[in-house]
Amino acid sequence: MRIVVRNSPTHVLTELSDREAVALRAWHGNAASNADAAIALSVIRRVKVMGGWIECDCLEAQHQPLLAPIRQERTFTLRRLTPKDNAPGRHAERPNHALACPFHVDKDASPALIDRSYHLRPLPKSERSYIDALPAIPDRLADVSGHEPPRSSERNDRPSRLGGVLWRMLDRAGTNVIPPLQDGVDYTLANQLSRLRSAARELRVLRTWTLNALLSTWGPDYWNPTSRWQQLLASSRRDWPEGLRRTGFMLLFSTSVSTQAIMPASTSRTIEILSKVRQPLRGDPANRGPFLTLLNVDFQDDDEGPVRAVQAYAQPVYNGDTLFPVESGFERDVSHLLFWLQQSFFDAAPELRVSIIKPLFAMETPIGLCRPDFVLEVTYRDQPPRRLLVEAFGMETEEYRDAKEKTIPRMKHLGPIFAVSPEDLTEANSERTGRRLQAWVVDKIGDG
């Protein structure tokens, strides 16, 4: 066995000793002594730090099976890399292990229904005042005795924990609401980050430390041990319990992100992330940004530094001044239409007030939870507010249509629905769509 470069297994980093190879196989074959387990743990941790994979040597072939080190919340383990299902020729260099090898993969006839289009399940708003820090660095191997647990058939459609934290901040700060133009709100990046910091003061990481105290909004702080942010994290060291890592947070407006890196607007340097950057995977990636990114950091495995970014969630936003959350480039186009609608009513009928809301959490209906794409709250003079929904039908896949068919009946309990498709926003149709939306809003106000 040997350690190879992640995603480039033809490049060898180092060879494993025979003793290390025996220990890994003994651990995964559930036949390891304490000494074997200690050696296997040491190898997996070393490979993880090196950013590599383990190449098995159980086959007599050009390509050997690959194993990826995985650091779970409380343990280390290895994931066996196999060819992608239903993708002929893709990752053909990832053969299965030999039948006699402990790492041999038995194919599951009923794979999990992974939510590849990232249709997020509508989640109720959490009223917790605490958020999760990073758990302590694992110091043991995963239990691989017996059969592997069956893979869940549930959709993997929950947002990441960091995504949930960022949504709570956006919701508390009201960043997901564009108030009526009559209120004269001044939109700048500094003002909106200040509102988000105020929201972070209401959330706690530890009893003695708020999220705001452990949060930086300035990219260069990442590389500056003398920054106020890193100094506060240093002074917090004695307050962290044994089961948690000393954890800092950064909230950064980012022009773009990649699989494992973010590019903050406040610095020309790139921040590399230990794990994959999570984000809504809708629409064309080239049109998804810019982003408001929340990341957590630790101080390496020994807690002595330097700072290391561990996880990140990148929320697409309208632009650098209006950190209004969207989930795709198409939703950004629909937001632009709604901003135009708001301005047109402000110019033509100042007594008509329009708020634009991007719901981040589930809304309750008599037949279940749902999360509309956009909500308009329209008030004319002293009439009661009228709630109208705007849905962005940005995808044409069967799965997407099925998901919408389940949620549209629920949304109808919240208010009338205006649907917008990419065809509606083409150059030839956009003006007609805008006038149609104006007429629809006026009609619904009259019905109210």
C-alpha positions, 0 to 999 in steps of 0.5 A: 500500500502507498499514499497517493495524491488526492484526485491524482493517484498516479502521483505517489507521496510515500509508501506504507510499511508492511506493518502499517498495511497489515494493521489497516487490513486487520482493523477493517476486517475486525481482527485488530489488536490494540496495537493494530488499531493504534497503528491504523489510526496513526496512518489514517490521521497522517493521510488526512493531514497530507491530503492524500488517499491510500492506494491498496495493492490487492489487485494485479492490474494497472489501476489499484483500488483507492481509500479516502480518509474520513474524519467523522465527528468522533472517529476516523474511518476510510471510505472506499472509492468506487466507480460512479453508478450509471456513468459508463467510463467515469472513474474507471481507474477506481476498481473494486478491491479483490474479493479476498481483501477486507476492503472489498465493496459489496454493491447495494442493490437499493442505493440511497436516494441522494438529492442531487438537485439539492431541493432543500427540505423546508425546516422550521425555524430554530429558537435555540440561542446556542450554535454548534462549535467543532467537536474535539479531534477524534482519537479513535477509529470507527467501529466496522465490526459486523455488517455496514449499516444499511444506507438510508432511503431518505433524501439527503436534503437538509442544509448543512449546520453552518447553513442553518446558522447563517440562515438564523443570522440572516433571519434575525438581522432581517437581511432576507427582507427588502422593506418598502422603499418608503422606509428609505433604508440605506443599503451598504455592505458595511451596514448589513454586516453591522446588522448581522453582527448584532444578530450574532450577539443573540447567539451563543457558542459557549455560555461565556462567549457569543457568536459575535465575539468569536466572529470576524468579517475581515478576510485578512484576519485569517492570516494575522495572529495579532488581529483582535479576532485571533486574540479573542480566540486565544483568550477563550482557550480556557473556556472550551470544554474537553468535548469541543474544539476551540472554534472561530467563525468568519462571515465573508462576502465572497466574489466566488467559491470553488469546491474547497476554497473561497475568494473573499472580496476583502483580500486578494488571497484565497482561503482553502477549506478542509472539507467541501464548501456547501452551497445550494446546487441550483442553476448554472454555477457560473451565475450562482455568485456572489456569496455570503460565506460563513466558515468555522476554523480551528487551530490544527489538531494540536490546537496551537495554530495556525488558523485552519478553515474546516467547514464553509457554507456559501449562500448566494446573495443578490449583490455586494450591497444587498445581501438578499439571499437567493439560491441560483442565478435565476432567483437573482433574476427574479429578485431583480424583477421584484425590485423593479416591481417595488420601484414602479409602484413607489413611483406610480402609487406611493401609498402602496407599500411593497415588502419583498421577503425570501423565506429561509425557514418553513411556513406552516399550512394546514396540510404541511410545511412549505417554503415559497421562493418569494413572498410579497407583503403589499399594503395599500393605505389603511387596508390590511396587508395582502400576502402574495407568493412568487415562485421561480420555476427555474428547472425543467427536470421531472424530479423538480416538477414532482417536488413543486407539485407536492408543495404548490397545494400547500403554498396556496393556503398562504396566498395567491401564486405568480409563477415565473419561468426562464422564458418569462425573463428573456429579452423578448418577454421580460417587459410583458412579464413585468406588466403582467406581474403589476396587473396581477398584484393590483388585481389581488389587492382589489380582491382583498 
